[in-house]
Amino acid sequence: MSATPEMPFGDYYRLIYMKGMAGEKPELPVSWAGLEEQAYETMDELARSYVFGSAGTEDTARANAEAFRHWRIVPRMLRDVATRDLTTKVLGQELIAPVMLAPVGVQGIVCAEGELAAARGASAVGLGLVASTVTDHSLEEIAEAHGDAPHWFQLYWPNDPEIAQSMVSRAETAGYGAIVVTVDNAFPGWKPRDLEQAHLPGGYGKGIANYVADPAFRARMKDPEDQGEAIGLFLTVFPNPALTWEDLETLRELTSLPILLKGVLHPDDALEARERGVDGLVVSNHGGRQVDGAIASLDALPDIADAVGDELALLLDSGVRSGADAFKAIALGVDAVLLGRPYIWGMALDGESGVETVIRMFLAELDLTMALSGLTSPGDIERDALRRALT
Ligand SMILES: Cc1cc2nc3c(=O)[nH]c(=O)nc-3n(C[C@H](O)[C@H](O)[C@H](O)COP(=O)(O)O)c2cc1C
C-alpha cells in the first residue's frame, strides 16, 4: 500500500453519504461513544474487563479523556485547504498519517484472529502499528499480515538476557523498524475489573505466542511442546521489575534499530532518556492501567515537549478518542499519536474490517479537523492553534 491514499482521508464522509443515497447505513456506530458502548455490550465478561479495565478507581483513565477537553482548537479561515497531506516522517520512516496503532496485548481475547485482524485492518489503509510482545500470534506472523506498512516492535524486556536478545533480533529480521520498550509495567497495575474475574491471561497460555516461538525461550525448556511448562517459564521471565536505565546500554548494543521508551511522564526521565541515547518517547500512562492517580498523558506532554521535543521523536497515547484529540496532541508537540482501545472496539464488532473502519473514521476526522482549522499538513499544526479552555 503506497503512502499516498487513493482519496483524501477526509472524503470518507462522501462515501458514507453516497452509500446512504443507495439506502445503506454504516454498519458500525460512527460516534466514538456509540462504538464504545456497542463494543462493551458485545464482548464477553473476560474480554470486557480486560479491555475496559484500568487501575484502581480508574481516575487516571478518566483524567486522560478530560485532559483533551481542557484544550480548545481555534480554527483559522480562508486559507485554501483544498489540498492536504497527512503524511509525515517519524524517525526517518514515512507514515501515511501521524497515527499508529498502539500495542495491545492478547487480542485473541477479543476475536480469534486477534493481532492478525488488527494488522490486516491497518494494512488495508497503510497505517503503521506497534506490535505487543504478549500476543496470540508471533511477531513474524503479525509482520507478514501487516505487509509493507511500517511496524515497530514493543518489547516487554524479559529478565533473561538471551531471550531479550533473541526477541530483538527476531524483530529486526522480521522487518520491524523500531524497538519500543515499555517501561511502566514493572508489575501489572491493580486492576479491579480483572481481579474480580481472577483471570490472568498468561496463566492460561494466552498472549505467549512470541515466547513459545522463540528459540532462546525454547532452549530453557525441558520439553518445548509442553504448554504447562511454557506458561510456568513465561511467568518467571515477565515482567521484569529490576530493569534500570543502565540496561538500555545493553539494548543499544543489541540493535541498530531506533529505540523508544513507552510510558514516560516526567520531563527528567525524558532528559535522562535523551542522555542515554534513546531515539524517541511515547508519553503514556498505559491508558490509566498502571498508576491510578497518575497524571494524564496530555497534561504531561507540554513539559516533555519543552524538554526534549526538538531532539527526540515524541508520540503519545492514553485517552486519544478522536481526530480532534490527535490534532490537539500534535499541536502540543507530538510527531504522532498511538490509537489504543478504539481499534479494539472495532475489532470486537467486526474483526479486521471493524479495525479498518475505525482507522478510516479516525483519519477522516483528523483530516477534516485539520482542514477546517485552516491547516493542510501535520507539520503546520502548532501550539498556537490551541487555547486553554475557559470552563
Ligand atoms: C487491553 C489492553 C492491553 C494492552 N497491552 C499492552 C501491551 O501489551 N504492551 C504495551 O506496551 N501496552 C499495552 N497497552 C497499553 C496501550 O499500548 C496504550 O498505552 C493504551 O491503550 C492507551 O490508552 P487508551 O487505549 O485508553 O487510549 C494495553 C492497553 C489495553 C487497553
The ligand as a MOL file (V3000), in Angstrom:
LIG
                    3D

  0  0  0     0  0            999 V3000
M  V30 BEGIN CTAB
M  V30 COUNTS 31 33 0 0 0
M  V30 BEGIN ATOM
M  V30 1 C -6.3170 -4.3360 26.7610 0
M  V30 2 C -5.0320 -3.5830 26.6930 0
M  V30 3 C -3.8330 -4.2770 26.5470 0
M  V30 4 C -2.6320 -3.5790 26.4490 0
M  V30 5 N -1.4730 -4.2590 26.2350 0
M  V30 6 C -0.3130 -3.5900 26.1080 0
M  V30 7 C 0.8920 -4.2730 25.8060 0
M  V30 8 O 0.9050 -5.4780 25.6130 0
M  V30 9 N 2.0200 -3.5340 25.7180 0
M  V30 10 C 2.0380 -2.1760 25.9160 0
M  V30 11 O 3.0890 -1.5470 25.8390 0
M  V30 12 N 0.8950 -1.5040 26.1690 0
M  V30 13 C -0.2730 -2.1720 26.2510 0
M  V30 14 N -1.4260 -1.4820 26.4780 0
M  V30 15 C -1.3940 -0.0220 26.5520 0
M  V30 16 C -1.5800 0.6100 25.1680 0
M  V30 17 O -0.4310 0.4420 24.3810 0
M  V30 18 C -1.8390 2.1080 25.2940 0
M  V30 19 O -0.8390 2.6900 26.0950 0
M  V30 20 C -3.2080 2.3880 25.9100 0
M  V30 21 O -4.1740 1.5470 25.3410 0
M  V30 22 C -3.5990 3.8330 25.7220 0
M  V30 23 O -4.7820 4.1150 26.3890 0
M  V30 24 P -6.1960 4.2290 25.6380 0
M  V30 25 O -6.3920 2.9580 24.8830 0
M  V30 26 O -7.1850 4.3840 26.7440 0
M  V30 27 O -6.1340 5.4100 24.7310 0
M  V30 28 C -2.6380 -2.1640 26.5500 0
M  V30 29 C -3.8530 -1.4840 26.6830 0
M  V30 30 C -5.0290 -2.1740 26.7370 0
M  V30 31 C -6.3300 -1.4080 26.8420 0
M  V30 END ATOM
M  V30 BEGIN BOND
M  V30 1 1 1 2
M  V30 2 1 2 3
M  V30 3 2 2 30
M  V30 4 2 3 4
M  V30 5 1 4 5
M  V30 6 1 4 28
M  V30 7 2 5 6
M  V30 8 1 6 7
M  V30 9 1 6 13
M  V30 10 2 7 8
M  V30 11 1 7 9
M  V30 12 1 9 10
M  V30 13 2 10 11
M  V30 14 1 10 12
M  V30 15 2 12 13
M  V30 16 1 13 14
M  V30 17 1 14 15
M  V30 18 1 14 28
M  V30 19 1 15 16
M  V30 20 1 16 17
M  V30 21 1 16 18
M  V30 22 1 18 19
M  V30 23 1 18 20
M  V30 24 1 20 21
M  V30 25 1 20 22
M  V30 26 1 22 23
M  V30 27 1 23 24
M  V30 28 2 24 25
M  V30 29 1 24 26
M  V30 30 1 24 27
M  V30 31 2 28 29
M  V30 32 1 29 30
M  V30 33 1 30 31
M  V30 END BOND
M  V30 END CTAB
M  END
